[in-house]
């Protein structure tokens, strides 16, 4: 089975990194939590990533994940924030 990739972007559309084979939890009202190994766009796996809760939120593309997991109904997440900055990284967001 091929690796499942979830890309994370800035509001301007710049790729900030990606998860490989993450665990995605869906909650009521379209809330999601993504946890797993996070890589920079260069392919490097940082020990931790910086986050500022006051920064503009990211977006996440769950399209590849949805293709392999029909229980997830949203292909895009908005308002994505880093919840845990050490590997494995955890982010949360809203389905749109």
Beta strands, then each sheet from edge to edge (+ up, - down):
strand 1: 5-9
strand 2: 15-27
strand 3: 31-39
strand 4: 58-61
strand 5: 76-84
strand 6: 89-95
sheet 1: 1+ 2- 3+ 6- 5+ 4- 1+
end
